[in-house]
Amino acid sequence: NDACAEGVCGTQNVYLGKLSNDLRDTSVRFEEVNVDQAPEMVEQFQITTLPTALLFVDGALVTRMSGLTDPGVLACAVLQHIDNGAAVMERSGNICPMPQQAA
């Protein structure tokens, strides 16, 4: 959506770009979808607010964040699902609490 790209979506993309850079050595991938060009995805995932960030783990939707989302919240959502999330968090300044690992 062109209007969104210039507003909050553009801001969200900046946040995601920084997070993508922080996670460049992980298996995390970020994909941007233009909802005007993918109406089937809008329907499938019931997207009613832009921006919407969807987090998938092994192909399953695990988190949905609608609207402009704080960079720390975005990072926290992702880091909880990756093996070396604690190490990435430490480099990023411990931006969210990590669940305790089982001993």
C-alpha positions in Angstrom: 0.0 0.0 0.0 1.7 3.2 -1.2 0.1 5.5 1.5 1.3 3.1 4.2 4.8 2.9 2.8 5.3 6.6 3.3 3.8 6.6 6.8 3.9 4.0 9.7 4.8 1.2 7.4 7.9 3.0 6.4 8.8 3.5 10.0 8.1 -0.2 10.8 10.3 -1.1 7.8 13.2 0.9 9.4 12.8 -1.0 12.6 12.7 -4.3 10.8 15.7 -3.4 8.7 17.7 -2.8 11.8 16.5 -6.0 13.4 17.3 -7.9 10.2 20.8 -6.5 10.3 21.2 -7.6 14.0 20.0 -11.1 13.0 22.0 -11.4 9.8 23.9 -14.4 11.3 20.7 -16.3 12.2 18.2 -18.3 10.2 15.6 -15.5 10.6 14.3 -14.1 7.3 12.1 -11.0 6.8 9.7 -10.6 3.9 7.7 -7.5 3.0 4.4 -8.0 1.3 2.5 -5.3 -0.6 -1.1 -6.0 0.4 -2.4 -4.4 -2.8 -0.6 -7.0 -4.8 -1.5 -10.0 -2.5 -5.2 -9.8 -1.6 -5.3 -13.5 -1.0 -2.8 -13.1 1.9 -4.9 -10.3 3.3 -7.9 -12.6 3.4 -6.0 -15.7 4.5 -4.3 -13.9 7.5 -7.3 -11.5 8.1 -5.1 -8.4 7.9 -7.2 -5.4 8.8 -4.5 -3.0 10.0 -1.3 -1.7 8.4 1.4 -2.4 9.2 0.9 -5.9 10.4 3.8 -8.1 11.3 3.3 -11.9 11.3 5.9 -14.1 12.8 6.1 -17.7 11.6 8.1 -20.5 13.1 8.5 -23.6 11.0 5.7 -22.5 8.9 3.2 -21.9 11.7 2.0 -18.4 12.7 3.0 -17.8 16.3 2.7 -14.0 16.7 0.7 -11.2 15.1 1.5 -7.6 15.8 -0.8 -5.0 14.3 0.0 -1.3 13.9 3.3 0.4 14.4 5.1 -1.8 16.9 8.0 -0.7 19.1 11.3 -2.1 17.9 12.0 -3.7 21.3 8.7 -5.6 21.1 9.4 -6.7 17.5 12.9 -7.9 18.6 11.6 -9.7 21.7 8.9 -11.6 19.7 11.6 -12.8 17.2 14.4 -13.5 19.7 12.2 -15.8 21.8 12.0 -18.2 18.9 15.7 -18.5 17.8 18.4 -20.7 19.3 20.9 -18.0 19.9 18.4 -15.3 20.8 20.0 -14.7 24.2 23.3 -13.9 22.6 21.7 -11.6 20.1 19.8 -9.9 22.9 23.0 -9.3 24.9 24.5 -7.6 21.9 21.4 -5.5 21.5 21.3 -4.4 25.1 18.9 -6.9 26.7 15.8 -5.4 25.1 13.4 -8.1 26.4 13.4 -10.8 29.0 14.2 -14.2 27.6 12.4 -17.3 28.9 14.6 -19.5 31.1 16.2 -22.5 29.4 15.5 -25.8 30.9 18.6 -27.3 32.6 
